[in-house]
């Protein structure tokens, strides 16, 4: 799995609140461009976010499904990655003191032709994308905290 992490200057609860808001997904996931539907109960296991990926007008309709959850601490997703198959993404939140959280994101192409891509090459693609996704996630979580 390709892993990246970032320390965010807010609590794990605030970060998890962003993860639990399916409508915010396109705001922090690099590549997601439009949320079409968030299923009732998100982020319960097997619920989905229906979204588009890619730039307009080349957008592809896709789905991300919750595979496991430990509320406030971990969210594991299966994200379809058309045309490559699917990726397993695990976001883990580790409190660092009272007002900071280390957010770890691990991702691997897990099915379809994408899993044939060597891990070194996957890292060249996924690492910069996921670093930016965590930066965006952190910014949203901190900004939401500042509004309250």
N, C-alpha and C positions, 0 to 999 in steps of 0.2 A: 504494500500500500504506500502511496505517496502521502507524506504527512507534513503539515505546516502548523504553526501555532502563532498566537499573538496575545499579548496581555492587553486587556481592555480596562479602562479606568471606571468600572462600575461593577455592580454585583452580578453574580451568576443568575439571579432571579430576573434581573433586567435584560440580560442577554437572552435568556430562555424565553422571555416574553416576546422578543422579536421572532425567534424561531417558531413559537407557537402561533404567530400571526401569519397565516398562509398568504394573506394579501400583500405582505411585505417582501415575499420571496424574490420578485423581480427587482426589488430595490437593492438587494445585497448579493444575489447570485449572478456572477458574471456569465453572460450568455442568455439568461432568461430575459425575455423582452416584454411579455404580456401575460397576466394571470387571467384566465378565462373563468375558472371556478375553483373554489376551495370547498371540499366536501365537508358536510356537517361532522363535527366531532374532531376535526383536525386539531392536534396531531396524534390522534389515537392510532394504534397499530392497524394497518391496511387502509387507512384513509389516504386520499390523494389530493394533490394540487394539479389542476389541468392548466398547462401553460404553453406559451410559444417560446421557441428558442431561435436565435439568429436575428440578423438584421432584416428589416422590412425591405423589399417585398419577398424575401427568400425565407420567411419564417416557416418553421415546422411545428406542428401541434404535437405536444408531448405530455407526459405525465410523470410526476414524482410521487412515490408511495412510501409511507412510514413502515419500516420493518421492525423497529424496536424503539422503546422510549423508557427513560428513567427521568421523570419530570424534574426539571431544574438542573439536571446533571448531564444527560446524554440523549441524543436523537440520532437514530440510524435510518438512512433513507436509501431507497433504490430509485435512482434517477435514470430514466431512459435517455440515451445519448444517440439519437438517430444520426447517421445510419450505422453506428458502431455497435449497438446493443444496449447494455445498461451498465451503470456504475453503482457501486456500493459506497456510500458516503457516511462517515460517522463523525458527528460533532460532539466533543466532550468538553464540559465546563468544569474547571478546577479553581475554586476560590484561592486568591492570593491576598491574604490580609482581609480587612473589612470591606474595602471598596475597590477591589480589582479582581479580575477573573482571567485566567489563562484559558483561551479557547483553542482547542486542538481540532484540526480537520484532517481526516484521513480518507483517501479516495483511491479506489481501484476500479478499472474497467473489469466487470465481472461476467459478462456474457456477450455473445455475438462476436463479430470479427474484431472488435476493439481489444478483447482479451489476448489476441495474438500479437498485439503491439508490445515490443520489449519494454520492461519496466523503466529502463533508462530513458527511452523515448517518451513514455507516458509522463515521466517526471518533468521533462522539458516542456510539455504541453500543460500539465495540470498544476505544477508548483506555482508559476507566476499567476495563473488564473485564481487559484485558491488563496494565495497571499492577498490579492486584491479583494476577493470575496470577504475574507475576514476583516480587512480594513473597513469595508463598507458596513458589514454587520456591526462592528464596534462603533462606528460613527452613529449608526441609527440607535443603538442601545444607549449610548452616552447622551445623544440629543433628546431621546424620549425621557431620560432621567432629568435633564435640565428643564424640560417643560412641566414636570410634575411638582 
